[in-house]
Amino acid sequence: MNNKVCILTTVHETFDIRIFYKEAQSLVKSGYQVTLLAQHEQDVEVAGVSIVALPKVQSRIRRMFFLPVRTFILALRQAADIYHIHDPELLPIGLLIKQFTKSRVIYDAHEDYSSTVWTREWIPEFLKPFLSKAINNIELFLGKELDGIITADPFVARKFSNVHEHVVTLLNVHPL
């Protein structure tokens, strides 16, 4: 069985409920060897998940353009069977991983990023229409080249179902 999974995020917290608890922990319980690449203080193993620390960055520019390069290098070192990416800026990294390995790559779209552009106060208003359209097109164009898409809601699932046949929804529902 191909049982080595590498989860990549440059945006989300290491112990994000969806990533660490719902997905990584479920994989560990199912017998997978799981590595999580995320911004963290140090490399450590927690609850069966090997955390490989990415440097903590404060700048959005550094996070979006430089941290993915470091993430790519560390991801290749994991020699995983499956790579599970969680951020739109990692989509090009997902394609590179597919080109350099024989591994499967899955994209986890937590939300409709093309819509969230409109709520980001730090983005200048005049850029929002362009960015919204660009993010939508890039996600669909690059996402269709990957092996599967996981979404957090049916709306995003429908969007990706137009370009990909392997789309699954894992709702962000938290038990009480």
DAURDA-V751702 format. One record per pair of residues at least 4 apart in sequence whose C-alpha atoms are under 8 Angstrom apart, sorted by sequence separation. I is the first residue (numbers start at 0). J is the second residue. D is the distance in Angstrom with one decimal. If there is no record, write none. Layout:
I | J | D
I | J | D
//
This chain:
11 | 15 | 6.3
14 | 18 | 7.2
15 | 19 | 5.5
16 | 20 | 5.1
17 | 21 | 4.9
18 | 22 | 5.2
19 | 23 | 4.9
20 | 24 | 5.1
21 | 25 | 6.0
22 | 26 | 6.2
23 | 27 | 6.3
24 | 28 | 6.2
25 | 29 | 6.2
26 | 30 | 6.5
27 | 31 | 4.9
44 | 48 | 5.5
45 | 49 | 6.5
57 | 61 | 7.7
58 | 62 | 6.2
59 | 63 | 6.0
60 | 64 | 5.9
61 | 65 | 5.0
62 | 66 | 5.0
63 | 67 | 6.7
64 | 68 | 7.5
65 | 69 | 6.9
66 | 70 | 6.1
67 | 71 | 6.0
68 | 72 | 6.5
69 | 73 | 6.3
70 | 74 | 5.9
71 | 75 | 6.3
72 | 76 | 6.6
73 | 77 | 6.7
74 | 78 | 7.3
75 | 79 | 7.8
85 | 89 | 7.3
86 | 90 | 7.2
88 | 92 | 7.9
89 | 93 | 6.2
90 | 94 | 6.5
91 | 95 | 6.3
92 | 96 | 6.1
93 | 97 | 6.3
94 | 98 | 6.3
95 | 99 | 6.2
96 | 100 | 5.8
97 | 101 | 6.3
111 | 115 | 6.5
112 | 116 | 6.5
114 | 118 | 7.8
115 | 119 | 6.8
122 | 126 | 6.9
123 | 127 | 6.7
124 | 128 | 8.0
126 | 130 | 6.0
127 | 131 | 5.8
128 | 132 | 6.3
129 | 133 | 6.0
130 | 134 | 5.9
131 | 135 | 6.3
132 | 136 | 6.2
133 | 137 | 6.0
134 | 138 | 6.0
135 | 139 | 6.3
136 | 140 | 5.9
137 | 141 | 5.8
138 | 142 | 5.4
139 | 143 | 6.0
140 | 144 | 7.2
141 | 145 | 7.1
143 | 147 | 8.0
151 | 155 | 7.3
152 | 156 | 6.3
153 | 157 | 6.1
154 | 158 | 6.5
155 | 159 | 6.4
156 | 160 | 5.9
157 | 161 | 6.7
158 | 162 | 7.8
159 | 163 | 5.9
160 | 164 | 6.1
14 | 19 | 5.2
15 | 20 | 7.1
16 | 21 | 6.3
17 | 22 | 6.2
18 | 23 | 6.1
19 | 24 | 6.2
20 | 25 | 7.3
26 | 31 | 5.3
27 | 32 | 6.2
44 | 49 | 4.3
45 | 50 | 7.3
56 | 61 | 6.8
57 | 62 | 7.5
60 | 65 | 7.6
61 | 66 | 6.2
62 | 67 | 7.2
74 | 79 | 8.0
84 | 89 | 6.5
97 | 102 | 6.2
110 | 115 | 8.0
122 | 127 | 6.8
137 | 142 | 7.8
142 | 147 | 7.9
150 | 155 | 6.1
151 | 156 | 7.8
160 | 165 | 7.6
13 | 19 | 7.0
14 | 20 | 7.2
26 | 32 | 7.7
27 | 33 | 6.4
43 | 49 | 6.1
44 | 50 | 5.7
56 | 62 | 6.2
84 | 90 | 7.4
96 | 102 | 7.5
97 | 103 | 6.9
116 | 122 | 7.5
142 | 148 | 7.2
150 | 156 | 5.6
160 | 166 | 6.2
26 | 33 | 7.1
42 | 49 | 7.6
43 | 50 | 5.2
97 | 104 | 6.7
149 | 156 | 7.7
159 | 166 | 6.9
42 | 50 | 5.5
43 | 51 | 6.9
96 | 104 | 7.6
42 | 51 | 4.7
43 | 52 | 8.0
84 | 93 | 7.0
23 | 33 | 6.5
41 | 51 | 7.2
42 | 52 | 5.0
94 | 104 | 8.0
117 | 127 | 6.1
156 | 166 | 6.4
41 | 52 | 5.1
82 | 93 | 7.7
93 | 104 | 6.2
116 | 127 | 6.2
148 | 159 | 7.5
156 | 167 | 7.0
23 | 35 | 7.9
39 | 51 | 7.8
40 | 52 | 6.3
54 | 66 | 7.9
93 | 105 | 8.0
156 | 168 | 6.4
35 | 48 | 6.9
37 | 50 | 7.2
39 | 52 | 4.7
40 | 53 | 8.0
53 | 66 | 7.9
33 | 47 | 7.5
34 | 48 | 5.7
35 | 49 | 6.1
36 | 50 | 6.0
37 | 51 | 6.7
38 | 52 | 5.6
39 | 53 | 6.0
40 | 54 | 7.5
116 | 130 | 7.1
117 | 131 | 7.6
32 | 47 | 7.9
33 | 48 | 5.3
34 | 49 | 4.6
35 | 50 | 4.8
36 | 51 | 4.9
37 | 52 | 5.7
38 | 53 | 4.4
39 | 54 | 6.7
40 | 55 | 7.5
116 | 131 | 5.9
148 | 163 | 7.7
153 | 168 | 6.6
32 | 48 | 7.5
33 | 49 | 6.3
34 | 50 | 5.7
35 | 51 | 6.0
36 | 52 | 6.1
37 | 53 | 5.3
38 | 54 | 5.6
39 | 55 | 6.5
53 | 69 | 7.7
90 | 106 | 7.5
143 | 159 | 7.9
147 | 163 | 7.5
150 | 166 | 7.4
152 | 168 | 6.0
6 | 23 | 7.8
34 | 51 | 7.0
36 | 53 | 6.4
38 | 55 | 5.1
53 | 70 | 7.1
113 | 130 | 7.4
114 | 131 | 6.4
142 | 159 | 7.9
147 | 164 | 7.9
148 | 165 | 6.3
149 | 166 | 5.8
150 | 167 | 6.2
151 | 168 | 5.6
152 | 169 | 7.1
38 | 56 | 7.9
113 | 131 | 4.4
147 | 165 | 5.0
148 | 166 | 4.7
149 | 167 | 4.9
150 | 168 | 4.7
151 | 169 | 5.2
152 | 170 | 5.7
112 | 131 | 7.7
113 | 132 | 6.6
143 | 162 | 5.7
146 | 165 | 7.3
147 | 166 | 6.0
148 | 167 | 6.4
149 | 168 | 5.6
150 | 169 | 6.0
151 | 170 | 4.7
152 | 171 | 7.8
27 | 47 | 6.4
82 | 102 | 7.1
84 | 104 | 7.4
86 | 106 | 7.9
113 | 133 | 7.9
139 | 159 | 6.6
143 | 163 | 5.3
149 | 169 | 6.7
150 | 170 | 7.6
151 | 171 | 5.9
27 | 48 | 7.2
67 | 88 | 7.3
71 | 92 | 6.1
75 | 96 | 7.1
80 | 101 | 7.7
81 | 102 | 5.5
82 | 103 | 6.2
83 | 104 | 5.9
84 | 105 | 6.2
85 | 106 | 6.1
86 | 107 | 7.4
87 | 108 | 7.7
113 | 134 | 5.4
142 | 163 | 7.8
13 | 35 | 7.9
24 | 46 | 7.5
67 | 89 | 6.3
80 | 102 | 4.9
81 | 103 | 4.8
82 | 104 | 4.7
83 | 105 | 4.8
84 | 106 | 5.0
85 | 107 | 4.9
86 | 108 | 7.2
112 | 134 | 7.0
113 | 135 | 5.2
24 | 47 | 7.7
79 | 102 | 6.8
80 | 103 | 6.4
81 | 104 | 5.8
82 | 105 | 6.2
83 | 106 | 6.0
84 | 107 | 6.1
85 | 108 | 6.5
112 | 135 | 7.4
139 | 162 | 6.8
13 | 37 | 5.6
24 | 48 | 7.4
64 | 88 | 7.9
68 | 92 | 7.8
81 | 105 | 7.6
83 | 107 | 7.0
85 | 109 | 7.4
12 | 37 | 7.1
13 | 38 | 6.5
23 | 48 | 6.9
63 | 88 | 6.0
67 | 92 | 6.9
71 | 96 | 7.5
11 | 37 | 7.4
12 | 38 | 7.0
13 | 39 | 6.6
4 | 31 | 6.8
6 | 33 | 7.5
8 | 35 | 7.9
9 | 36 | 7.8
10 | 37 | 7.8
2 | 30 | 7.3
3 | 31 | 5.9
4 | 32 | 6.1
5 | 33 | 5.9
6 | 34 | 6.2
7 | 35 | 6.0
8 | 36 | 6.2
9 | 37 | 5.7
10 | 38 | 7.8
2 | 31 | 4.8
3 | 32 | 4.8
4 | 33 | 4.9
5 | 34 | 4.8
6 | 35 | 4.7
7 | 36 | 4.9
8 | 37 | 5.3
9 | 38 | 6.4
2 | 32 | 5.9
3 | 33 | 6.1
4 | 34 | 6.3
5 | 35 | 5.8
6 | 36 | 6.1
7 | 37 | 6.4
8 | 38 | 7.8
3 | 34 | 7.9
5 | 36 | 7.3
36 | 70 | 7.2
106 | 142 | 6.9
36 | 73 | 7.9
36 | 74 | 7.6
106 | 145 | 7.2
105 | 145 | 6.1
108 | 148 | 7.2
110 | 150 | 7.3
104 | 145 | 5.6
105 | 146 | 5.6
106 | 147 | 6.4
107 | 148 | 5.8
108 | 149 | 6.1
109 | 150 | 5.8
110 | 151 | 6.3
103 | 145 | 7.5
104 | 146 | 5.5
105 | 147 | 4.8
106 | 148 | 4.9
107 | 149 | 4.6
108 | 150 | 4.8
109 | 151 | 5.1
110 | 152 | 7.5
34 | 77 | 7.8
103 | 146 | 5.9
104 | 147 | 7.0
105 | 148 | 5.6
106 | 149 | 6.2
107 | 150 | 5.8
108 | 151 | 6.6
9 | 53 | 7.8
105 | 149 | 7.3
107 | 151 | 8.0
111 | 155 | 6.0
110 | 155 | 6.9
94 | 141 | 7.5
108 | 155 | 7.6
90 | 138 | 7.4
97 | 145 | 7.9
91 | 141 | 7.2
94 | 144 | 7.3
87 | 138 | 6.8
90 | 141 | 6.4
94 | 145 | 7.0
10 | 62 | 7.6
90 | 142 | 7.1
93 | 145 | 7.4
9 | 62 | 6.7
9 | 66 | 6.9
9 | 67 | 7.1
9 | 70 | 7.8
7 | 70 | 7.4
7 | 74 | 7.7
5 | 74 | 7.1
5 | 77 | 7.0
5 | 79 | 5.9
3 | 78 | 7.9
4 | 79 | 5.4
5 | 80 | 8.0
7 | 82 | 7.4
3 | 79 | 4.9
4 | 80 | 6.0
5 | 81 | 6.3
6 | 82 | 5.8
7 | 83 | 6.1
8 | 84 | 6.3
10 | 86 | 6.7
3 | 80 | 5.2
4 | 81 | 4.8
5 | 82 | 4.8
6 | 83 | 4.6
7 | 84 | 4.8
8 | 85 | 5.3
9 | 86 | 7.0
2 | 80 | 6.6
3 | 81 | 6.5
4 | 82 | 5.9
5 | 83 | 6.2
6 | 84 | 5.9
7 | 85 | 6.2
8 | 86 | 6.1
1 | 80 | 5.8
2 | 81 | 8.0
4 | 83 | 7.3
6 | 85 | 7.7
8 | 89 | 7.8
17 | 171 | 6.9
//
